[in-house]
Amino acid sequence: NKKTGEKMRVVNLLQFTNINVLPFSDNIPAEVITYLDPTVESLRFDEKDQKAVIRLKFKGKEEIVMNNPIQLNNYLSSGTVKGMITFTLAQEVLQKGGYIVVDEVENHFNKEIVTTLMRFFMDSKLNKNGGTLIFSNTLTIITATKLGTGPYKRLAEWCVPAYARPTCRAALGGTK
């Protein structure tokens, strides 16, 4: 915003389309982890001797200690890891405004998770600062999640896979 000197926040998740590694530490809300995998009791990121220590505990099991975020892929599904990344960054965009770009939003997610993410951005009580979710493959997801029916019928009519358009693909860092 030129008047106030504020910068628009753009969160680009294109790099995580096929790679699921948590790029951050302890700011993953416990509610997000429980929603994505109810068997996880806790996930903590600590530092010891300037090295990352990741502590993962499943309900009724011993704690698993790792030192590399890639190791989480041995214990958590790709959808859980992608969900932690996506929902945590989406929360920031919902709180502060801006844009979040997710390529192939349905990769690693079931319909319920995609629907939840979309509805967060449609809910004016949660999205008070005009956060915008931009994602590809929307017609497939809108049809599969029934968001293209009832009050969301118009959404299905104007949503198209943005990344499939050459000009949009170039704007999002792809090639024309």
C-alpha positions in Angstrom: 0.0 0.0 0.0 1.7 3.2 -1.2 -0.2 5.4 1.2 0.7 3.6 4.4 4.0 2.2 3.2 2.9 -1.4 3.9 4.2 -4.3 1.8 1.9 -7.0 0.5 2.8 -10.4 1.9 3.0 -13.2 -0.7 3.6 -16.7 0.5 4.8 -19.0 -2.3 4.4 -22.7 -1.7 5.3 -23.7 -5.3 8.6 -25.2 -4.1 6.7 -27.6 -1.9 4.6 -29.2 -4.6 6.6 -32.4 -4.6 8.9 -31.8 -1.6 7.7 -32.1 1.9 10.3 -30.9 4.4 9.3 -28.6 7.3 11.3 -25.4 6.7 10.5 -23.9 10.2 10.3 -25.0 13.8 8.0 -24.6 16.7 5.4 -22.3 15.3 3.1 -25.1 14.1 -0.1 -24.9 16.1 -0.9 -28.1 18.1 -4.5 -27.9 16.7 -3.1 -28.2 13.1 -1.0 -31.2 14.0 -4.0 -32.9 15.7 -6.3 -32.1 12.8 -3.9 -33.6 10.3 -2.9 -36.6 12.4 -4.8 -37.3 15.6 -2.3 -40.0 16.6 0.5 -37.4 17.2 0.7 -36.4 20.8 3.4 -33.8 20.4 6.0 -32.4 17.9 8.7 -30.2 19.3 11.7 -28.5 17.8 14.7 -27.8 20.1 18.3 -26.8 19.6 21.2 -28.5 21.3 24.8 -27.5 20.7 23.6 -25.4 17.7 22.0 -28.5 16.1 18.3 -29.1 15.5 16.6 -31.7 17.7 13.1 -32.8 16.6 11.0 -34.7 19.1 7.9 -36.5 17.8 5.6 -38.4 20.1 2.7 -40.6 19.1 -0.1 -41.3 21.7 0.9 -44.4 23.7 4.3 -44.7 22.1 7.9 -43.8 23.0 9.2 -40.4 21.9 11.2 -40.4 18.6 14.2 -38.1 18.5 15.6 -36.9 15.2 18.1 -34.3 14.0 17.0 -33.7 10.5 13.5 -32.5 9.3 13.7 -35.0 6.4 13.5 -37.8 8.9 9.9 -36.8 9.7 8.9 -38.3 6.4 9.7 -41.7 7.9 7.0 -41.2 10.5 4.4 -38.8 9.2 2.5 -39.0 5.9 3.3 -36.5 3.1 -0.1 -35.0 3.6 0.5 -34.3 7.3 3.9 -32.7 6.5 2.4 -30.6 3.6 -0.5 -29.7 5.8 1.7 -28.4 8.6 3.5 -26.2 6.1 0.4 -25.0 4.3 -1.9 -24.4 7.3 0.7 -22.7 9.3 1.6 -20.3 6.5 -2.1 -19.9 5.6 -2.8 -18.8 9.2 -0.2 -16.0 8.8 -1.9 -14.8 5.6 -5.4 -15.0 7.2 -4.2 -12.9 10.2 -2.1 -10.3 8.3 -3.6 -10.3 4.8 -1.7 -11.1 1.6 -1.6 -14.0 -0.8 -0.6 -17.7 -0.5 0.1 -19.6 -3.7 -0.2 -23.4 -3.6 0.4 -25.5 -6.8 -1.7 -28.6 -7.0 -3.5 -28.0 -3.7 -5.0 -31.5 -3.8 -1.6 -33.2 -3.8 -1.2 -35.2 -0.6 -4.5 -33.9 0.8 -7.9 -35.5 0.9 -11.1 -33.6 -0.1 -11.9 -32.7 3.5 -8.5 -31.0 4.1 -8.8 -29.0 0.9 -12.3 -28.0 1.7 -11.3 -26.8 5.2 -8.4 -24.7 3.7 -10.7 -23.1 1.2 -13.4 -22.4 3.7 -10.9 -20.7 6.0 -10.3 -18.1 3.3 -14.0 -17.8 2.5 -14.9 -17.1 6.2 -15.0 -13.4 6.9 -14.6 -14.0 10.6 -11.3 -15.8 10.1 -10.2 -13.8 7.1 -10.6 -10.2 8.3 -7.6 -8.8 6.4 -8.4 -10.1 2.9 -6.0 -13.0 2.7 -6.2 -14.7 -0.7 -5.6 -18.4 -1.5 -4.4 -18.9 -5.1 -4.1 -22.5 -6.2 -4.2 -24.6 -9.3 -6.4 -27.5 -10.3 -9.4 -25.7 -8.9 -12.1 -27.0 -11.1 -11.3 -30.6 -10.1 -11.3 -29.7 -6.4 -14.3 -27.5 -6.5 -16.3 -30.3 -8.2 -15.0 -33.0 -5.9 -15.6 -30.9 -2.7 -19.0 -29.7 -3.8 -17.8 -26.1 -3.4 -19.1 -25.5 -6.9 -22.7 -26.0 -5.7 -25.2 -23.9 -3.8 -23.8 -20.6 -2.6 -20.4 -21.4 -4.2 -21.8 -22.1 -7.8 -20.3 -18.9 -9.1 -16.9 -19.9 -7.7 -16.9 -23.0 -10.1 -17.8 -20.8 -13.0 -14.9 -18.3 -12.7 -12.2 -20.4 -11.1 -9.9 -22.0 -13.6 -6.5 -23.6 -13.1 -4.4 -20.4 -13.0 -1.1 -22.2 -13.3 -2.3 -23.7 -16.6 -2.5 -20.3 -18.2 0.8 -19.3 -19.8 0.7 -15.7 -18.4 -0.2 -16.8 -14.9 2.4 -19.6 -15.0 5.1 -17.0 -15.9 3.9 -14.6 -13.2 4.2 -17.4 -10.6 7.7 -18.3 -11.6 7.1 -20.9 -14.3 7.7 -20.7 -18.0 5.3 -19.5 -20.6 
